[in-house]
Amino acid sequence: MVGPWAGAYTVHTGESGSSLTIVKTVTLAAGETTKVDLVLDTTIPSSASAQENSSAGKAPQLFDEPKFTVAGVAPASNSGGHGSDTVLRNSEALVRDTASLAVAGKPVTQNSRPGNSADEGNLLQEGAGIQAEIVRQEHAGSDDTADANGQGDLKLDAPTRQKRSELYHRLAQIDETLGNPLEAVHEYERAAELVPSEANLFDWGSELLLHRALEPASLVFEKGNQVDPKSVRMLIGLGVAWYARGGYDRAAHYLASASDLAPADPAPYLFMGKMQSAEAVPTSETIERLARFARLAPDNALANYYYAVGLWKSKQSAGSIDDAAASQIEMLLQTAIRLDPKLGAPWLKLGILYAERGDNMRAVAAYQKAIEVSPELDEAHYRLGLAYKRAGDEAGAQRELQLHEQLAKASAQKAEQERGEIQEFVVRLRDK
């Protein structure tokens, strides 16, 4: 809440047309900002439970009626609440990583089009066959299953629902591959309505997330977490959705919970590490889990690197980095480099660490190594340019700073192109 004028503000909650409940009253000074967290009570009344149990043979319903609207993509300068294009690009990369976790039917990106016209023709033919089969099944059961509202699926038996769900799921895969994400979202949704399994809900949620329909994706992942509380990837999906929405603490909590479910699974830690690389201050939950990752996987380069970054940022937020912490961070970065010499990011961080100590010579060597193994690291060129400038090498500084500008511009253009494709999809989905 932002109070443009000083005074007391009362927060109400409730559905349109129903009575409102007072949640909290806060007092704000002029221009003061505060946050109000609303916790929803998900307890099911006993009468509702009895009604649900009495309809065990019917298809489970995900939502009585969807009450969310898919919003357009926020501008780059306002995404995630930080005003940082780096954070936006990081969230988009995490979204793509989440989609890749799908096992039952991996959603593919819009760029993963068929390799040639023959492949596309085969997919179109398969899709047409599936659509014809769905229509045939619906007409075959119209006498005793359909109703005026098109809710005949409530009366389908479980095997029929399962078969039809599989048809919609495959149709969604085909449409996404052919570059029809709007249709794919609705078909994944249809598959999940028929059979709200962990696999169907995750595929639907990750497809929404892939196209930055963030609030609906969160709702679907929440439903998936209720269906299967032990699904690690569902918690990862929730974490990434909230990170992309700017809810960093909540995202960190979901990922910490995912790592607690499967401490030996590297996936939740890797998502945590990628998130905290773009965050100002990682949460204590994140630091604790990354420390565990480094203990459980001492031979994993990223485990050492991500823990080093988290420890560094947490110490900086506390005021300063003491000698003991600096030594530990340096050791972790050097371990990451020893385990994977082709990883540029640890070299970059090591260079920054040396620069903060005033050791410009070692900083330059580390930046040069970072660029050697990862030429696309635009920050390494920027840092090296500044180091050259401090050393009086104006020509070297100008060269590196120009390279940084070129790389940063190319990266921003690529991100903007992807963002435009996503926004076009979201607008189409909202309008439909």
Disulfide bonds with the S-S distance in Angstrom:
none
